[in-house]
Amino acid sequence: MMAVNKFQHPDCMKTDCADACCRYGADVFKEEYDRIISSHVASPDKFTKPYVSDGDILYRTRVRKGGCIFLSPQRGCRLHSIGL
């Protein structure tokens, strides 16, 4: 499996937000989505169809049980943990 490069995200583990920003899914840029899919880290069905925001093509992670499907029960993002 190819290593997934660091995702573009703030240093969210330094905040006490209780993962509130992940309740509605998380946006990833097309380049990140392509790396995730080509690395077999996740399948396309884990994301919404692409959409454009401020000229960028984005994919949003699907939501399950009140949060992003990649949200770890211990806090934080499973995608970040494999990409860092």
Secondary structure as the mmCIF struct_conf table of DSSP 4:
data_model
#
loop_
_struct_conf.conf_type_id
_struct_conf.id
_struct_conf.beg_label_comp_id
_struct_conf.beg_label_asym_id
_struct_conf.beg_label_seq_id
_struct_conf.end_label_comp_id
_struct_conf.end_label_asym_id
_struct_conf.end_label_seq_id
HELX_LH_PP_P HELX_LH_PP_P1 MET A 2 PHE A 7
HELX_RH_3T_P HELX_RH_3T_P1 CYS A 12 LYS A 14
BEND BEND1 THR A 15 THR A 15
TURN_TY1_P TURN_TY1_P1 ALA A 18 ASP A 19
HELX_RH_3T_P HELX_RH_3T_P2 ALA A 20 CYS A 22
TURN_TY1_P TURN_TY1_P2 ARG A 23 TYR A 24
STRN STRN1 ASP A 27 PHE A 29
HELX_RH_AL_P HELX_RH_AL_P1 LYS A 30 SER A 38
TURN_TY1_P TURN_TY1_P3 SER A 39 HIS A 40
BEND BEND2 VAL A 41 ALA A 42
HELX_RH_3T_P HELX_RH_3T_P3 PRO A 44 LYS A 46
STRN STRN2 PHE A 47 PHE A 47
STRN STRN3 TYR A 51 SER A 53
TURN_TY1_P TURN_TY1_P4 ASP A 54 GLY A 55
STRN STRN4 ASP A 56 ARG A 60
STRN STRN5 THR A 61 THR A 61
STRN STRN6 VAL A 63 ARG A 64
TURN_TY1_P TURN_TY1_P5 LYS A 65 GLY A 66
STRN STRN7 GLY A 67 CYS A 68
TURN_TY1_P TURN_TY1_P6 ILE A 69 PHE A 70
STRN STRN8 LEU A 71 LEU A 71
TURN_TY1_P TURN_TY1_P7 PRO A 73 GLN A 74
BEND BEND3 ARG A 75 GLY A 76
STRN STRN9 CYS A 77 CYS A 77
HELX_RH_AL_P HELX_RH_AL_P2 ARG A 78 GLY A 83
#
